[in-house]
């Protein structure tokens, strides 16, 4: 059993009650008067001929002036009864007195019934006019709310476009950073390969030096053997020459030993420089690994933020599509409601035209009434003449018997007059039948008006549906507010990531400066002198010179890499400028979010004002109930006003019932939403417990805070709705007690 079914049932019951009341009060008075008129015609006594005439005259007077007409009609009845009391036979006096009381009662019933019908019709007209004004006010409010939603929708579109541009920029930044990481990795692999080549060259040089020492020692042994062999065979002159040559060879060997020592010292210095370079390369490797890990972490975080932003983008697109569909549905419904409103205005115009026709018919009835009053005055004058003549005749009957013939002639004339009166009575009867047909036509018109009232109540139901749609739109607006809050959290996270990237860029600049200093220190080494010494020593040193040339080429390559690092520094500066522009954009986004929050605060203030208006309305209802209690204890003369107020309170009670049904429907919907949200919250808690091993991220913490806030807000909403429902129950109980 839905609340709409109860609403329709209540409307049908009220319509049936109103129709029955109008029909009952419209038919009670004429039915009682026709009953008394039929009894008088069935009796047909000559002494009571003035009673049907008084009925025919008093009925339109009571219809026109209600209670005043009732007083006039009863006064004339009492006057005629007092005048004709002496001429009424004794056996008919009590009967005529009872018929006079019945006629007075019929006049009272007709006057009160017509007054009740007029009040019911007036109340229905007031309700229809108030409903039309409420429809127009609701239409204006709906248009205003639709414009606000359209503006918010466009603002959200602009924000979504801005976020999309930011996502594209972040994608480009991530791609650039990935390229930089690949370049650094390539440089590191190149420097590592160079280091390994240098180590291999140093090992080869050591091996070659050892081979040279062995050869020198072998040559020295051969020389000693040759000298020992040749001393026995050589002459003293040759010996002197040999000693000279040996001394010269010794000197050259000493020089060679000195050169070897120098070469060894140079090799030791080269090995020391090699060790230093190796240590520096190890440090650079560690730094590069740290940088690579940091870049991997930052890239992972950026990818996660990108994934979250893409999800939010998809959610925003879904919400936008849903809002567009709802906006189109609302536009279609608005067109339908505009058509309904135009139909209502057309019906209102028709109703006004019918009212004008009814006014014309009432004017015609007034004219007929004036004619009836003129006829009544003529009949009254004729009755006065007849009474004078009748009195004269009675006096003549008592005076003399001679005037009997004249009285017979006058009786013949009176019989003719009676026939003429019968003819007038038939005409009056026809007029009464015409009036009854006219009353039936009025009843048909009243039924048409009641049908229009039912149509208006159906449109009121449509307006109630509009209010429900309005509440749904407010829920959507609240969902958009939540999305805006989530966006603010994401913007703050992006600002934190931007600060982290700024710090990383500063570290990169420091590392670039360290590399520049190392390159300068490497450039300060004089490899040319070493090459010259090695060329002077031996062919092995020439090979070392060629390898040293290779090292020069490698130094040139390092210079080119240094230039590339300088280019990277320029790129980092450009990235810093871009990051500053992103910071400016983030500040602008924060300002926009502040404006949205201000709009939300204004909306909350309007909600508070509406709740205050609702409280004032409930206080007014309580005051109306107190007034109704006071009126129920008033003087019996004010019973009619108490009855009216009771009916009004009854209408208010039915309206409160309908409102209670609407509130219960809204409560059911909010409970369903709360149930779904609690399920989502429990699922989120389970997911968070599962993710505790991996640790909470900033986004998850922000989402948890937002969920807690939403849970608190929904708890507050639930409490407020429960309090409102309890207040409605109390008002309904008070009204039921008053009705009892």
C-alpha positions in Angstrom: 0.0 0.0 0.0 1.8 3.1 -1.2 1.2 6.7 0.2 -0.1 7.8 -3.2 -2.9 5.2 -2.9 -3.8 6.6 0.6 -3.6 10.1 -0.8 -6.0 9.2 -3.7 -8.3 7.5 -1.2 -8.4 10.5 1.1 -9.1 12.8 -1.9 -12.0 10.5 -3.1 -13.5 10.4 0.4 -13.3 14.2 0.7 -14.9 14.7 -2.7 -17.7 12.3 -1.9 -18.3 14.0 1.4 -18.4 17.5 -0.2 -20.7 16.3 -3.0 -23.1 14.6 -0.5 -23.1 17.7 1.7 -23.9 20.0 -1.2 -26.7 17.7 -2.4 -28.1 17.2 1.0 -28.2 20.9 2.0 -29.5 21.9 -1.4 -32.4 19.5 -1.3 -33.5 19.6 2.4 -35.2 23.0 2.3 -37.1 22.5 -1.0 -38.1 19.0 0.1 -39.6 20.2 3.4 -41.4 23.2 1.8 -42.8 20.9 -1.0 -44.0 18.5 1.7 -45.9 21.2 3.7 -47.2 22.6 0.4 -48.5 19.2 -0.6 -50.2 18.7 2.8 -51.9 22.1 2.5 -53.1 21.3 -1.0 -54.4 17.9 0.2 -56.4 19.6 3.0 -57.8 22.4 0.7 -59.7 24.4 3.4 -61.0 27.8 2.6 -59.8 29.3 5.9 -56.2 28.4 5.2 -55.8 29.7 1.7 -53.2 32.3 2.8 -50.7 29.5 3.9 -49.7 28.2 0.4 -49.4 31.8 -0.8 -47.1 32.6 2.1 -45.0 29.5 1.2 -44.6 30.6 -2.4 -43.7 34.1 -1.2 -41.4 33.1 1.7 -39.4 30.5 -0.2 -37.7 33.0 -2.6 -37.2 35.4 0.3 -35.4 32.8 2.4 -33.4 31.8 -0.7 -32.3 35.4 -1.3 -31.7 36.8 2.2 -31.2 33.5 4.1 -31.6 34.3 7.9 -33.0 37.8 7.3 -35.5 36.4 4.8 -36.4 33.7 7.3 -37.2 36.4 9.9 -39.3 38.4 7.3 -41.2 35.3 6.2 -41.9 34.1 9.8 -43.0 37.7 10.7 -45.4 37.8 7.8 -46.7 34.4 8.7 -47.3 35.4 12.3 -49.0 38.6 11.2 -51.3 36.8 8.8 -52.1 34.2 11.4 -52.9 36.9 14.0 -55.1 38.8 11.5 -57.1 35.7 10.4 -57.2 34.0 13.9 -60.7 35.5 14.7 -62.1 34.2 11.4 -60.7 30.7 11.7 -63.2 28.1 13.0 -62.4 26.7 16.4 -61.9 23.1 15.2 -59.3 24.2 12.7 -57.3 26.7 14.8 -55.0 24.0 16.3 -54.4 22.5 12.9 -53.5 25.8 11.3 -51.2 26.6 14.2 -49.4 23.3 13.6 -49.1 24.0 9.9 -47.8 27.5 10.6 -45.1 26.0 12.8 -44.3 23.4 10.0 -44.0 26.3 7.5 -41.8 28.3 9.9 -39.6 25.2 10.3 -39.5 24.7 6.5 -38.4 28.4 6.1 -35.7 27.9 8.7 -34.4 24.7 7.1 -34.4 26.3 3.6 -32.6 29.4 4.9 -29.9 27.4 6.7 -29.5 24.9 3.9 -29.0 27.6 1.3 -26.6 29.5 3.6 -24.6 26.2 4.1 -24.5 25.6 0.3 -23.3 29.1 -0.3 -20.5 28.8 2.3 -19.4 25.4 0.9 -19.2 26.9 -2.7 -17.4 29.9 -1.4 -14.9 27.8 0.5 -14.3 25.7 -2.6 -13.7 28.8 -4.7 -11.3 30.1 -2.1 -9.4 26.8 -2.0 -9.3 26.7 -5.8 -8.0 30.2 -6.0 -5.4 29.5 -3.3 -4.3 26.4 -5.0 -3.9 28.3 -8.3 -1.8 30.9 -6.5 0.3 28.1 -4.9 0.7 26.5 -8.3 2.0 29.8 -9.8 4.4 30.3 -6.8 5.6 26.7 -7.1 6.1 27.2 -10.8 8.2 30.3 -10.2 10.3 28.6 -7.5 10.8 25.6 -9.8 12.0 27.9 -12.6 14.4 29.6 -10.1 15.7 26.3 -8.8 16.1 25.0 -12.4 18.2 28.1 -13.3 20.4 27.6 -10.3 20.9 23.9 -11.2 21.7 24.9 -14.7 24.3 27.4 -13.5 25.8 24.9 -11.1 25.8 22.3 -13.9 27.8 24.7 -16.2 30.2 25.5 -13.3 30.8 21.8 -12.7 31.4 21.4 -16.5 34.0 24.1 -16.3 35.6 22.5 -13.3 35.7 19.1 -15.1 37.3 20.6 -18.1 39.9 22.3 -15.8 40.6 18.9 -14.1 40.9 17.2 -17.5 43.5 19.8 -18.6 45.4 19.3 -15.3 45.3 15.5 -15.9 46.7 15.9 -19.4 49.5 18.2 -18.0 50.3 15.7 -15.3 50.4 12.9 -18.0 52.9 15.0 -20.0 55.0 15.7 -16.9 55.1 12.0 -16.1 56.1 11.1 -19.6 58.9 13.8 -19.4 60.1 12.4 -16.1 60.1 8.9 -17.5 62.2 10.1 -20.4 64.6 11.8 -18.0 64.9 8.6 -15.9 65.7 6.6 -19.1 68.4 9.2 -20.0 69.9 9.0 -16.5 69.9 5.2 -16.7 71.6 5.2 -20.1 74.3 7.6 -18.7 74.8 5.5 -15.7 75.2 2.3 -17.8 77.7 4.2 -20.1 79.8 5.4 -17.1 79.8 1.9 -15.6 81.0 0.4 -18.9 83.7 3.1 -19.1 84.8 2.3 -15.5 85.1 -1.4 -16.4 87.1 -0.6 -19.5 89.5 1.5 -17.5 89.9 -1.3 -14.9 90.7 -3.8 -17.7 93.3 -1.4 -19.2 95.0 -0.9 -15.8 95.2 -4.7 -15.3 96.7 -5.0 -18.8 99.2 -2.3 -18.1 100.3 -4.0 -14.9 100.8 -7.2 -16.7 102.8 -5.5 -19.5 105.1 -3.8 -16.9 105.7 -7.2 -15.2 106.6 -8.7 -18.6 109.0 -5.8 -19.3 110.8 -6.3 -15.9 111.2 -10.0 -16.7 112.7 -9.2 -20.1 115.1 -6.6 -18.6 116.3 -9.1 -16.0 116.7 -11.8 -18.7 118.7 -9.3 -20.8 120.9 -8.4 -17.8 121.7 -12.1 -17.2 122.5 -12.6 -20.9 124.8 -9.5 -20.8 126.6 -10.8 -17.7 127.1 -14.2 -19.3 128.3 -12.6 -22.5 130.6 -10.3 -20.6 132.1 -13.3 -18.6 132.6 -15.2 -21.8 134.0 -12.3 -23.7 136.4 -11.1 -21.0 138.6 -14.2 -21.5 138.7 -13.6 -25.3 138.8 -9.8 -25.5 141.9 -7.6 -25.6 142.6 -4.8 -23.0 141.7 -2.2 -25.6 138.4 -3.9 -26.4 137.9 -4.4 -22.7 138.3 -0.6 -22.2 135.9 -0.1 -25.1 133.5 -2.6 -23.6 133.8 -1.1 -20.1 133.0 2.3 -21.7 130.0 0.8 -23.4 129.0 -1.0 -20.2 129.3 2.2 -18.3 127.2 4.0 -20.9 124.7 1.1 -20.9 124.7 1.2 -17.1 124.0 4.9 -17.2 121.2 4.3 -19.8 119.9 1.4 -17.6 120.0 3.7 -14.6 118.1 6.3 -16.6 115.7 3.5 -17.7 115.3 2.5 -14.0 114.6 6.0 -13.1 112.1 6.3 -15.9 110.5 3.0 -14.8 110.3 4.3 -11.2 108.6 7.5 -12.6 106.3 5.3 -14.7 105.5 3.2 -11.6 104.8 6.4 -9.6 102.7 7.6 -12.5 100.9 4.2 -12.4 100.4 4.5 -8.7 99.0 8.0 -9.1 96.8 6.8 -11.9 95.6 3.9 -9.7 94.9 6.4 -6.9 92.9 8.6 -9.3 91.2 5.4 -10.6 90.3 4.5 -7.0 89.0 7.9 -6.4 87.0 7.9 -9.6 85.7 4.5 -8.7 84.6 5.7 -5.3 83.0 8.7 -6.9 81.3 6.4 -9.4 80.0 4.2 -6.6 78.7 7.3 -4.8 77.0 8.5 -8.1 75.6 5.0 -8.5 74.2 5.0 -5.0 72.7 8.5 -5.6 71.3 7.4 -9.0 69.8 4.4 -7.4 68.2 6.6 -4.7 67.0 9.0 -7.4 65.7 6.1 -9.4 63.8 4.7 -6.4 62.5 8.2 -5.6 61.4 8.6 -9.2 59.8 5.2 -9.2 58.0 6.1 -6.0 56.9 9.4 -7.4 55.9 7.8 -10.7 53.9 5.2 -8.7 52.2 7.9 -6.7 51.5 9.9 -9.8 50.1 6.9 -11.5 47.9 6.2 -8.5 46.8 9.8 -8.5 46.2 9.6 -12.2 44.2 6.4 -11.8 42.1 8.1 -9.0 41.7 11.2 -11.1 40.6 9.0 -14.1 38.1 7.3 -11.8 36.9 10.6 -10.5 36.7 11.8 -14.1 34.6 8.7 -15.1 32.4 9.3 -12.0 32.0 12.9 -12.8 31.2 12.1 -16.4 28.6 9.5 -15.2 27.2 12.1 -12.8 27.1 14.7 -15.5 25.4 12.3 -17.9 22.9 11.4 -15.1 22.4 15.1 -14.4 21.9 15.8 -18.1 19.3 13.0 -18.3 17.6 14.2 -15.1 17.7 17.8 -16.5 16.1 16.6 -19.7 13.5 14.7 -17.7 12.9 17.8 -15.6 12.5 19.9 -18.7 10.0 17.3 -20.2 8.2 17.3 -16.9 8.3 21.1 -16.8 6.8 21.2 -20.3 4.1 18.8 -19.0 3.5 20.9 -16.0 3.4 24.0 -18.1 0.8 22.3 -20.2 -1.1 21.3 -17.1 -0.9 24.9 -15.8 -2.1 26.2 -19.2 -5.0 23.7 -19.0 -5.6 24.8 -15.4 -5.7 28.5 -16.5 -8.0 27.5 -19.3 -10.2 25.6 -16.9 -10.0 28.6 -14.6 -11.2 30.9 -17.4 -14.0 28.5 -18.2 -14.9 28.4 -14.5 -14.9 32.2 -14.4 -17.1 32.2 -17.5 -19.4 29.7 -15.9 -19.4 31.9 -12.8 -20.3 34.9 -15.0 -23.1 32.9 -16.5 -24.2 31.9 -13.0 -24.1 35.5 -12.0 -26.3 36.3 -15.1 -28.6 33.5 -14.0 -28.6 35.0 -10.5 -29.4 38.4 -12.0 -32.3 36.8 -13.9 -33.4 35.2 -10.7 -33.3 38.6 -9.0 -35.4 40.0 -11.8 -37.9 37.1 -11.4 -37.8 37.7 -7.8 -38.7 41.4 -8.4 -41.5 40.3 -10.6 -42.6 37.8 -7.9 -42.5 40.6 -5.4 -44.6 42.8 -7.6 -47.1 40.0 -8.1 -47.0 39.4 -4.3 -47.8 43.1 -3.7 -50.7 42.9 -6.2 -52.0 39.7 -4.6 -51.6 41.4 -1.2 -53.6 44.4 -2.3 -56.2 42.0 -3.8 -56.4 40.1 -0.5 -56.8 43.3 1.4 -59.7 44.3 -0.9 -61.2 40.9 -0.5 -60.9 41.0 3.3 -62.7 44.4 3.3 -65.4 43.1 1.1 -65.7 40.0 3.2 -66.1 42.1 6.4 -68.7 44.3 4.8 -70.6 41.2 3.6 -70.6 39.7 7.1 -71.9 43.0 8.5 -74.7 43.1 6.0 -75.6 39.5 6.8 -76.0 40.5 10.4 -77.8 43.8 9.5 -80.6 42.5 7.2 -81.9 39.7 5.2 -82.7 41.9 2.3 -79.1 41.9 1.1 -79.0 38.0 0.7 -79.5 38.3 -3.0 -76.8 40.8 -3.3 -74.5 38.6 -1.2 -75.3 35.6 -3.5 -74.3 37.7 -6.5 -71.1 38.7 -4.7 -70.6 35.0 -3.9 -70.8 34.2 -7.6 -68.2 36.9 -8.2 -66.1 35.5 -5.5 -66.3 32.1 -7.1 -65.1 33.6 -10.3 -62.3 35.2 -8.5 -61.5 31.9 -6.9 -61.4 30.3 -10.3 -59.0 33.0 -11.4 -57.0 32.4 -8.2 -56.9 28.7 -9.0 -55.6 29.6 -12.5 -53.0 31.8 -10.8 -52.1 29.0 -8.4 -51.5 26.7 -11.4 -49.3 29.3 -13.0 -47.4 29.6 -9.7 -47.2 25.9 -9.6 -45.7 25.9 -13.0 -43.2 28.5 -11.9 -42.3 26.4 -8.9 -41.7 23.5 -11.2 -39.5 25.8 -13.4 -37.6 26.8 -10.3 -37.1 23.2 -9.3 -35.7 22.5 -12.8 -33.5 25.6 -12.4 -32.3 24.3 -9.0 -31.4 21.0 -10.7 -29.4 22.9 -13.3 -27.6 24.7 -10.5 -26.9 21.3 -8.9 -25.5 20.0 -12.2 -23.3 23.1 -12.3 -22.2 22.5 -8.7 -21.3 18.9 -9.7 -19.2 20.3 -12.6 -17.5 22.6 -10.1 -16.8 19.6 -7.8 -15.3 17.7 -10.8 -13.1 20.7 -11.5 -12.1 20.7 -7.8 -11.2 17.0 -8.1 -9.1 17.9 -11.2 -7.4 20.6 -9.2 -6.7 18.1 -6.4 -5.1 15.8 -9.0 -2.9 18.6 -10.1 -2.0 19.2 -6.5 -0.9 15.6 -6.4 1.2 16.4 -9.4 2.7 19.3 -7.5 3.4 17.0 -4.6 5.3 14.8 -7.1 7.2 17.9 -8.1 8.1 18.5 -4.5 9.4 14.9 -4.4 11.5 15.6 -7.5 12.7 18.8 -5.9 13.9 16.8 -2.8 15.7 14.3 -5.2 17.4 17.2 -6.9 18.5 18.5 -3.5 20.0 15.0 -2.8 21.8 15.2 -6.1 23.1 18.6 -5.1 24.3 17.2 -1.8 26.1 14.4 -3.8 27.8 17.1 -6.0 28.8 18.9 -2.8 30.4 15.7 -1.6 32.3 15.4 -4.9 33.4 19.0 -4.6 34.8 18.2 -1.1 36.6 15.1 -2.5 38.1 17.3 -5.2 39.4 19.8 -2.6 41.1 16.9 -0.9 42.6 15.7 -4.2 43.8 19.3 -5.0 45.5 19.4 -1.6 47.2 16.1 -2.3 48.3 17.4 -5.7 49.8 20.5 -3.9 51.7 18.1 -1.6 53.0 16.2 -4.6 54.0 19.5 -6.2 56.0 20.5 -3.1 57.7 17.0 -3.2 58.6 17.5 -6.9 60.0 21.0 -6.0 62.2 19.4 -3.4 63.4 16.7 -5.9 64.2 19.3 -8.4 66.3 21.2 -5.9 68.2 17.9 -5.1 68.7 17.4 -8.9 70.2 20.9 -9.2 72.6 20.2 -6.3 73.7 16.9 -7.9 74.2 18.7 -11.2 76.5 21.1 -9.5 78.5 18.2 -7.8 78.8 16.6 -11.3 80.1 19.9 -12.8 82.7 20.2 -10.1 83.8 16.5 -10.7 84.0 17.2 -14.4 86.2 20.2 -13.8 88.5 18.2 -11.5 88.7 15.5 -14.2 89.5 18.2 -16.8 92.3 19.5 -14.6 94.3 16.3 -14.9 97.1 16.6 -17.4 97.0 13.4 -19.5 99.2 14.9 -22.2 102.4 14.9 -20.0 101.8 11.2 -19.2 101.5 10.4 -22.8 104.7 12.2 -23.6 106.6 10.2 -20.9 105.2 7.0 -22.0 106.2 7.8 -25.7 109.8 8.5 -24.6 110.1 5.3 -22.6 109.0 2.6 -24.9 106.6 1.2 -27.4 104.5 -0.1 -24.6 104.1 3.4 -23.4 102.9 4.2 -27.0 100.1 1.8 -26.5 99.3 3.5 -23.2 99.3 6.8 -25.1 96.7 5.4 -27.5 94.6 4.2 -24.6 95.0 7.6 -23.0 93.7 9.2 -26.2 90.7 6.9 -25.8 90.3 8.4 -22.3 90.5 11.9 -23.8 87.6 10.9 -26.1 85.7 9.6 -23.1 86.4 13.0 -21.4 85.0 14.8 -24.4 82.0 12.5 -24.2 81.7 13.3 -20.5 81.8 17.0 -21.5 78.9 16.4 -23.9 77.1 14.6 -21.1 77.8 17.6 -18.9 76.2 19.8 -21.5 73.2 17.5 -21.6 73.0 17.7 -17.8 73.0 21.5 -18.1 70.2 21.2 -20.7 68.4 19.0 -18.1 68.9 21.8 -15.6 67.3 24.3 -18.0 64.5 21.8 -18.5 64.2 21.5 -14.7 63.9 25.3 -14.5 61.2 25.3 -17.1 59.5 22.6 -15.1 59.7 24.8 -12.0 58.1 27.6 -14.0 55.4 25.2 -15.1 55.0 24.0 -11.5 54.5 27.6 -10.4 51.8 28.0 -13.0 50.2 24.8 -11.7 50.4 26.3 -8.2 48.6 29.4 -9.5 46.0 27.2 -11.1 45.6 25.3 -7.8 45.1 28.6 -5.9 42.5 29.6 -8.5 40.8 26.2 -8.0 40.9 26.7 -4.2 39.2 30.1 -4.7 36.5 28.5 -6.8 36.1 25.8 -4.1 35.7 28.5 -1.5 33.0 30.2 -3.6 31.3 26.8 -3.9 31.5 26.4 -0.1 30.0 29.9 0.3 27.1 28.8 -1.9 26.7 25.7 0.2 26.6 27.8 3.3 23.9 30.0 1.7 21.9 26.9 0.8 22.2 25.6 4.4 21.0 29.0 5.6 17.9 28.8 3.3 17.3 25.3 4.7 17.4 26.6 8.2 14.9 29.4 7.3 12.6 26.9 5.7 12.7 24.8 8.9 11.9 27.9 11.0 9.0 28.6 8.7 7.8 25.1 9.2 8.1 25.5 13.0 6.0 28.7 12.8 3.4 26.9 10.7 3.2 24.1 13.3 2.8 26.8 16.1 0.0 28.4 14.0 -1.7 25.1 13.8 -1.4 24.7 17.6 -2.9 28.2 18.0 -5.7 27.3 15.6 -6.4 24.1 17.7 -6.5 26.2 20.9 -8.8 28.7 19.2 -11.0 25.8 18.1 -11.1 24.5 21.7 -12.1 28.0 22.9 -14.8 28.3 20.2 -16.2 24.9 21.2 -16.8 26.3 24.7 -18.5 29.5 23.5 -22.1 30.6 23.7 -24.8 28.4 21.9 -25.5 31.4 19.6 -22.0 30.9 18.1 -22.6 27.2 17.2 -22.7 28.0 13.5 -19.2 29.6 13.6 -18.0 26.6 15.7 -19.3 24.3 13.1 -17.5 26.2 10.4 -14.2 26.2 12.3 -14.7 22.5 12.9 -15.0 21.8 9.2 -12.0 23.9 8.5 -10.0 22.0 11.1 -11.3 18.8 9.5 -9.9 20.0 6.2 -6.6 20.9 7.9 -6.6 17.5 9.5 -7.0 15.8 6.1 -4.2 18.0 4.7 -2.0 17.0 7.7 -2.8 13.4 7.0 -1.7 13.8 3.4 1.5 15.7 4.5 2.1 12.9 7.0 1.9 10.3 4.2 4.4 12.4 2.2 6.7 12.7 5.1 6.5 9.0 5.8 7.4 8.3 2.1 10.4 10.7 2.4 11.3 8.9 5.6 11.2 5.5 3.9 13.4 6.8 1.1 15.9 8.3 3.5 16.0 5.1 5.5 16.7 3.1 2.3 19.5 5.5 1.4 20.8 5.2 4.9 20.7 1.5 4.7 22.6 1.5 1.4 25.1 4.0 2.8 25.6 1.8 5.9 26.3 -1.2 3.6 28.8 0.8 1.6 30.4 2.1 4.8 30.7 -1.5 6.2 32.2 -2.7 2.9 34.6 0.3 3.0 35.6 -0.6 6.5 36.3 -4.2 5.5 38.4 -2.9 2.6 40.3 -0.6 4.9 41.0 -3.4 7.3 42.4 -5.5 4.4 44.6 -2.6 3.3 46.0 -2.0 6.8 48.9 -4.3 6.0 49.9 -2.0 3.0 49.2 1.3 5.0 46.8 4.1 4.5 47.2 6.6 1.7 46.2 10.3 1.9 43.3 9.7 -0.5 41.9 6.9 1.7 42.2 9.0 4.8 40.4 11.9 3.2 37.7 9.5 2.0 37.4 8.0 5.5 36.9 11.5 7.0 34.3 12.4 4.3 32.4 9.1 5.0 32.4 9.8 8.8 31.1 13.4 8.1 28.4 12.0 5.8 27.4 9.4 8.4 27.0 12.2 11.0 25.0 14.4 8.6 22.7 11.5 7.8 22.3 10.7 11.5 21.3 14.4 12.1 18.8 14.2 9.1 17.3 11.0 10.6 16.9 12.6 14.0 15.3 15.7 12.5 12.9 13.6 10.4 12.0 11.5 13.5 11.3 14.7 15.5 9.1 16.1 12.7 7.1 12.8 12.5 6.7 12.8 16.3 5.4 16.5 16.1 3.0 15.5 13.3 1.7 12.6 15.5 1.1 14.9 18.4 -0.8 17.4 16.1 -2.9 14.5 14.8 -3.6 13.3 18.3 -4.7 16.8 19.4 -7.0 17.1 16.4 -8.5 13.7 17.0 -9.1 14.7 20.7 -10.8 17.9 19.5 -13.0 16.0 17.1 -14.0 13.6 19.9 
